[in-house]
Amino acid sequence: MGSLAFVAFALLGLLGASHAQLKLGFYDHVCPQAERIVKGIVEEYVKHVPSLAPALIRLHFHDCFVRGCDASLLLNSTKNNIAEKDVAPSSSLRGFSFIDVVKSKLEEECPEVVSCADILTLAARDAIAAIGGPYWEVSTGRRDGTVSIGSEVFTNLPAPTFNFSTLKDRFAKKGLSAKDLTVLVGAHTIGHSHCSVVSNRLYNFTGKGDQDPSLDKFYAANLKKYKCKTPADKTTVLEMDPGSYRTFDNHYYVNVAKRRGLFSSDASLITDSFSKSYVHGIVSGSIDFLKEFALSAVKLSLVDVKTGNEGEIRKVCSVVNN
């Protein structure tokens, strides 16, 4: 058994009966090709559309932080309810149609067997591996939730404007440590954002037309000159990890250490003594970022999962079963 597989088993034992009902190879007898199908589709799509990888990671993260890893994020709004996917922090997410493609293929192979929650979890892992990141064993057996409430996003999901103390509190409520926070935010090593997330730091940090002093002045000047040229620009695309945004590596932390993190939450990593030390450990190579990310990703995938008779196995990921 690989070391990450062993860690997955150990975590299941520590985190209670619900988690213990998850297991490696849950679908081996009821849908033997399930994980191979997910992996194959992810690799094929990511090869042609690399930006799908960060999109799938964000989907998994947003899902797990609200009601746990139960695919509640995938549910559509109804006449009487605004769902998670349709409120501001999640409305910029992409990849929903891709999950539908995977689900449709699995429904052809073995109807009403593989949960949307497991698909999200497996797809995030496979997407990271497909772009050169770490691979870890995923215990499966999650079931899908039947409730999705948009307002819960605001009280559960960490925001890019948070300081480290607030971030740590949000993570702790999900059973995730300061170490988990510091390495999971490293997913910002890939993907893009927009000027809207940094405009305040560049042009009006305290409401007096000033610049965030924690942002490296040369990086800020460069953003103002070439990217976010006016405070009104909300749509220009920015690399989350300039110079290495397509590779899952430790370069994000190099930028953070230089005070070039895009979000205030990125900058907060060097305001706390523990996380600052951890950041410098990753930059120096004394801490293996890929290994630590995989270990924390296992913990993330176990947050408040539904198993056994909880929830359901949705036939279509965007709606509850009739």
C-alpha positions in Angstrom: 0.0 0.0 0.0 1.3 3.5 -0.9 2.0 6.0 1.8 -0.9 8.3 0.7 -3.2 5.3 0.7 -2.2 4.5 4.2 -2.8 8.1 5.3 -6.3 8.0 3.7 -7.1 4.9 5.8 -5.6 6.5 8.9 -7.7 9.6 8.5 -10.9 7.6 8.0 -10.2 5.9 11.3 -9.7 9.2 13.1 -12.6 11.1 11.6 -15.5 9.0 12.7 -18.0 6.4 11.5 -19.4 8.4 8.6 -15.9 8.7 7.1 -15.1 5.1 7.9 -17.8 4.0 5.4 -15.7 5.5 2.6 -13.1 3.1 1.3 -10.5 2.7 -1.5 -12.0 0.9 -4.4 -15.6 1.4 -3.3 -16.8 0.8 -6.8 -14.6 -2.1 -7.7 -17.5 -4.6 -7.8 -20.5 -2.4 -8.6 -18.9 -0.3 -11.3 -15.3 -1.5 -11.9 -14.5 1.0 -14.6 -15.7 4.1 -12.7 -12.4 5.6 -11.7 -10.8 4.7 -15.0 -13.7 6.5 -16.9 -13.3 9.7 -14.8 -9.5 9.7 -15.2 -9.7 9.1 -18.9 -12.2 11.9 -19.5 -10.3 14.4 -17.3 -7.0 13.7 -19.0 -8.5 14.0 -22.5 -10.2 17.4 -21.8 -7.4 18.9 -19.8 -5.0 18.0 -22.6 -7.0 20.3 -24.9 -8.2 22.8 -22.4 -5.6 23.2 -19.6 -7.7 25.8 -17.9 -10.2 23.1 -16.9 -7.8 21.9 -14.2 -8.0 24.9 -11.9 -11.7 25.1 -12.6 -12.2 21.5 -11.3 -10.1 22.2 -8.3 -12.2 25.3 -7.4 -15.4 23.3 -7.8 -14.2 20.7 -5.4 -13.0 23.2 -2.9 -16.2 25.3 -3.0 -18.3 22.2 -2.7 -16.6 20.8 0.4 -16.7 24.1 2.3 -20.5 24.3 2.1 -22.4 21.3 3.6 -19.3 19.2 3.0 -18.2 17.2 0.0 -21.7 16.3 -1.1 -22.0 17.9 -4.6 -24.6 20.4 -3.2 -22.7 23.0 -5.3 -23.9 21.3 -8.5 -27.6 21.7 -7.7 -29.6 24.2 -9.7 -31.7 27.0 -8.1 -35.4 26.4 -7.9 -38.4 28.7 -7.9 -38.2 29.1 -4.1 -34.5 28.7 -3.5 -31.2 30.3 -4.8 -28.6 27.5 -4.8 -24.9 27.8 -4.0 -23.8 28.0 -7.6 -25.8 31.2 -8.2 -24.5 33.5 -5.5 -21.5 35.8 -6.1 -18.6 33.8 -4.6 -19.5 30.8 -6.7 -21.1 32.3 -9.7 -17.7 32.6 -11.5 -17.1 28.9 -11.2 -16.7 26.8 -14.4 -16.7 23.1 -15.1 -20.3 22.2 -14.4 -21.0 21.0 -17.9 -17.8 18.9 -17.8 -19.1 17.1 -14.6 -22.3 16.5 -16.5 -20.3 14.8 -19.3 -18.6 12.5 -16.8 -21.8 11.7 -15.0 -23.6 10.9 -18.3 -20.8 8.4 -19.3 -21.0 6.8 -15.8 -24.8 6.5 -16.0 -24.4 4.6 -19.3 -21.8 2.3 -17.7 -23.6 1.7 -14.4 -26.8 3.6 -13.8 -27.5 5.2 -10.4 -24.3 3.9 -8.8 -21.6 6.6 -8.8 -22.3 9.8 -6.9 -21.7 13.3 -8.2 -19.8 13.9 -5.0 -17.3 11.2 -5.8 -17.1 12.4 -9.4 -16.1 15.9 -8.2 -13.5 14.5 -5.8 -12.0 12.2 -8.3 -12.0 14.8 -11.1 -10.2 17.3 -8.9 -7.4 14.8 -8.1 -7.1 13.6 -11.7 -7.0 17.2 -13.0 -4.1 18.1 -10.7 -2.2 14.9 -11.7 -2.9 15.6 -15.4 -0.9 18.9 -15.2 2.0 17.5 -13.3 0.8 17.8 -9.8 0.7 15.0 -7.2 -1.5 11.9 -7.3 -3.1 10.5 -4.2 -5.6 7.7 -3.5 -9.2 8.8 -3.1 -11.5 6.8 -0.8 -15.0 6.7 -2.4 -18.5 6.0 -1.3 -19.8 9.6 -0.8 -23.4 10.2 -1.3 -25.0 13.3 -2.8 -26.8 15.9 -0.7 -30.3 17.1 -1.5 -30.1 20.7 -0.2 -28.2 23.7 -1.6 -28.7 27.1 -0.1 -26.8 30.1 -1.6 -26.7 32.1 1.6 -24.6 29.4 3.3 -21.7 30.2 0.9 -21.1 33.5 2.6 -20.9 32.0 6.1 -18.7 29.0 5.2 -16.4 29.7 2.2 -13.1 31.6 2.8 -12.9 34.9 1.0 -9.9 36.4 -0.9 -10.1 39.5 1.3 -9.7 37.5 4.6 -6.8 38.0 6.9 -4.9 34.9 8.2 -6.8 34.7 11.5 -10.2 34.6 9.7 -9.0 32.1 7.2 -7.6 29.9 9.9 -11.0 30.0 11.7 -12.9 29.0 8.5 -10.6 26.1 7.9 -10.6 25.0 11.5 -14.4 24.7 11.4 -14.0 22.2 8.6 -11.4 20.2 10.6 -8.5 21.6 8.6 -5.3 22.9 10.2 -3.2 26.0 9.6 -0.8 23.7 7.7 -3.7 22.5 5.5 -4.7 26.1 4.8 -1.2 27.1 3.9 -0.7 24.2 1.4 -4.2 24.1 0.0 -4.1 27.7 -1.0 -1.1 26.6 -3.1 -3.6 25.6 -5.7 -3.3 29.2 -6.8 -0.1 28.1 -8.5 -2.4 27.5 -11.6 -5.2 29.4 -13.2 -6.3 32.9 -13.7 -8.3 35.6 -11.9 -9.4 39.2 -12.9 -8.5 42.8 -12.0 -11.6 43.0 -9.8 -9.9 40.9 -7.1 -6.9 43.3 -6.8 -8.3 46.6 -7.9 -8.9 47.7 -4.3 -5.3 46.8 -3.3 -4.0 48.9 -6.2 -6.2 51.9 -6.1 -8.3 52.4 -3.0 -7.1 50.1 -0.2 -8.3 52.1 2.8 -10.9 54.2 0.9 -8.5 57.1 0.4 -7.1 56.3 -3.1 -4.1 54.5 -1.7 -2.3 51.3 -2.4 -2.0 48.3 -0.2 1.5 48.6 1.4 1.8 44.9 1.7 1.8 44.6 -2.1 5.3 44.7 -3.6 5.5 48.2 -5.2 7.2 47.0 -8.4 4.6 44.3 -8.9 1.9 46.8 -8.3 3.4 49.3 -10.7 3.6 46.6 -13.3 0.0 45.6 -12.9 -1.1 49.2 -13.2 0.9 49.8 -16.3 0.2 46.6 -18.2 -2.9 45.0 -16.8 -5.3 46.8 -14.4 -4.8 50.2 -15.9 -7.8 51.9 -14.2 -9.8 51.2 -11.1 -12.8 50.5 -13.3 -11.2 47.5 -15.0 -12.8 44.5 -13.5 -12.4 42.0 -16.4 -8.8 41.9 -17.5 -7.4 38.4 -16.9 -4.5 38.0 -14.5 -2.3 35.0 -14.0 -2.6 33.7 -10.4 1.1 32.7 -10.5 2.9 34.8 -13.1 5.5 32.9 -15.0 4.3 29.5 -13.9 0.5 29.5 -14.0 0.2 26.3 -16.1 2.4 24.2 -13.9 1.5 22.7 -10.5 4.7 23.6 -8.6 5.9 25.7 -5.6 6.4 28.9 -7.6 3.3 30.5 -6.1 5.1 30.6 -2.8 8.1 32.3 -4.4 5.7 35.1 -5.4 4.0 35.2 -2.0 7.4 35.5 -0.3 8.2 38.4 -2.5 4.8 40.1 -1.5 3.4 39.4 -5.0 0.4 37.4 -4.0 -2.7 38.6 -5.9 -5.3 38.3 -3.2 -5.2 39.8 0.3 -5.6 36.2 1.5 -2.4 35.3 -0.4 -0.5 38.1 1.2 -1.8 37.0 4.7 0.4 33.9 4.5 3.4 35.9 5.5 1.7 37.8 8.3 1.5 34.7 10.5 4.7 33.3 12.0 3.7 29.6 11.4 2.5 30.1 7.8 5.4 32.4 7.0 7.9 29.8 8.1 6.0 27.2 6.1 6.0 29.3 3.0 9.8 29.8 3.3 10.2 26.1 3.9 8.4 25.3 0.6 10.4 27.9 -1.3 13.7 26.5 0.0 12.6 23.0 -0.7 12.9 21.8 2.9 9.2 21.1 2.7 7.9 19.0 -0.2 4.9 21.1 -1.4 3.5 18.4 -3.7 3.6 15.7 -1.0 2.0 18.1 1.6 -0.6 19.3 -0.8 -1.7 15.7 -1.5 -2.0 14.9 2.3 -4.1 18.0 2.9 -6.2 17.3 -0.2 -7.1 13.9 1.3 -8.3 15.7 4.4 -10.3 18.2 2.4 -12.1 15.4 0.5 -13.3 14.0 3.8 -15.0 17.1 5.1 -18.6 16.3 6.3 -19.2 13.6 3.8 -22.5 11.8 3.5 -22.4 8.0 3.4 -24.5 4.9 4.0 -28.2 5.9 3.9 -27.6 9.7 3.9 -28.5 11.7 0.9 -28.9 9.9 -2.5 -27.1 9.0 -5.7 -28.4 11.6 -8.1 -29.2 10.5 -11.6 -28.4 14.0 -12.9 -26.0 16.1 -10.9 -27.9 19.4 -11.2 -31.2 18.2 -9.8 -32.4 15.9 -6.9 -34.0 12.7 -7.8 -37.8 12.6 -8.1 
